[in-house]
Amino acid sequence: MTSSTSHPGPGSPRTPDRSPFFDNAKFLLIVLVALGHSWEAVITPDTPGLRALHNLVYCFHMPAFILLSGYFSRSFTARPDQIRRLLGGVLLPYLIFETIYSLVYHWVRGTELAITPTSPTYLCWFLIALFVWRITTPIWHAVRHALPIAVVVSLAAGTTAVSGELALCRVLMFLPWFVLGLRLRPEHFARLRTRAVRVIALPVFAGAFALAYWLSPNPSDEWLSSDADTAVLQVSLVRYLLLKVALFAVTALLVAAFLALVPGRRTWITGFGAVTLYPYLLHGLLVRIAEHYGFFRTVRAAGTAGQLMLSALVVAVVVLLSTKPVRAVVRPLVEPRFPKWLLPRTPTPAPVTVPTAAAAAECEKSLVR
């Protein structure tokens, strides 16, 4: 997710290879994120098609987002200016919206009012995860075989009881997609833009949907959201590793197919792709409020027509939340200014004394001695 500034990701360095393709991809992905959260509220045992579509989307939409986040973090070297952008563009919005979501949950769900920044609420996990991934970028640049190491870390995270603090389980399990993004170059994306790959992409999605429909209601949300270990999933170690590797392969195929189908030219959605942090952070509030007032019960009662209308409404809301008027109102929350009092004082440069010719000659004599 990105802010409205010209750099491609919150807290990320500016990159010269930004193109309409990436903005188009990010907008389409944020639409899928919002659709997925909305569909969750209307899925029932009587909606196997919607469940299959939900599982298909959840299999690749966050890995694709994380991959692009890694790609645009390639030049992150932890310079002071980059750290300040990371703090102001990721950590501060996380703290602000973690507070907002805690208040909303207390209102709509009656949960205890407790603001706990170390335990991300709902979709805020992505911001704290992005902060951790990006701050560790120099490490992944410094080691050999970074991607295989990240895969091992991800698999190991599911075999142990990882703490839920700071979304650590998701941080570790989704890590390979971020590291893969760090390793990608423009020419890798260009290979996906060929006509041959695009022709294959549609059958890939059709086959994946058929598989998801056949498996429905499996796999469970715990498998797709990458926040559960073998104990929670109630599977053996061998079964977990085999299914996780298979899921990696399917996800990689779907991410590639999605990127192959993304338009490469500038379209009406391109501008919205530069501000996806706004609809990402705001749509979750609307989902929880709509849930509180029984909106999704009405949608479920309307059957297939209700599902279609909900999907169209969600797309319209994502567009609305990306518009300039909305961004102008909520910009202090989504893109807060970095506190000036945290900026280091610029030391006064010492006066430069130009030595006279006589002093220079005396210095030269002393060195010769």
Phi, psi and omega in degrees: 000143185232159177271183184277354177289170188284345178282153192285345180210156181299125180076005184268156177289157177291144181232141183280346187260023176295138183214163178304328180305313183291320178294320176300316181298316183292323178294315180298324179291321179292329174297317179295323177299311181295319177299316181300316179295326180285318180298325180305327185281349183238000179288133176224171176300342180268007180236061182296328179294316179293322178297318179296318178295319177300313181295322178299313181295317183290342180289333187228344191291318177287319174304322178294317178298316182293322176301315179294325176297319177294319180301319181274007175254006186301325183267011179284120181236012179068031172296156180305319180292325178290320178297319179296320177294324178293318178294313183283329185265344182234305186291316180296312175301325177299312181296321180294310184282335172297321176294314181298314181294325177297319178293318180295317178298321177298323181286308189274337183243354178070021179287160178298134180285100180216117179268109185235090183301337181279351178239091186301140179262127174054237187275002179293346182303327185296323182294314181290327176294316179299322178300313182293315180301313185289323181293338178265004182306315179303330179294316183287338174282337188270345184251153174276155177057043184299318183294312176302323178297317180296323178295317178298317178300317181297314180294321180295328181297331180275354181256001180229162179276086181281138179298147177276358180295138178055030179053036189300324180299313179291324177305315183282319184288326178272356185307319182302328181289324176292314180295322176299318177299323177297329184273346184281155178230165181307324182294334177292319177291326179298326180293334178278349185268007181283157181297322182298317180292321179297322179296323181286331188300317182297311176300328178298313180293321179298316178295321179294321178295317178299319178295317179297322179293320180294322181278342186308137010272008177275159354287156183289165180299330180297324177292318187280330181273354176054053177220028181221143179261185184298327181294316179292318182284344178058051177229159177287165180298314182296316180297319179299311183296318180295314181292324180293318178296319177297320179293322174303314183295314180296318180297316179300319179296318181289322177299315179297317180295320178298311182296329178293329184270349181292132178299139180265348181266165177288129180230183181292342180269349188301314181299326180291336181292344179274355186228034186292344178297329180295300179296330179298309184286330186272327186294329179297325177297317180294323179298314182291323178291317178298321177298319181298322183267011173079018181298319184287336174296320178295320179296316180299321181293335182277355176068217183299321178299321178294321178295319179294317179294322178298315182298317178295321179296319181297316178300317180296321180293319178299318177298315180300316181291347179265354185284160183299316180301317179294316181297324180297324182287317188259003182305319179300337179271318184278322180234067181293150176287140177293128183303125182295331182290349176268351180286140179291147176288133179283116182295143177289122183297139179292143180297138180270123180259120178273117183291148176285167180298321181294318180295321180295320179294320179295323179295318180296321178296319182295324179291323180294320179298000000 
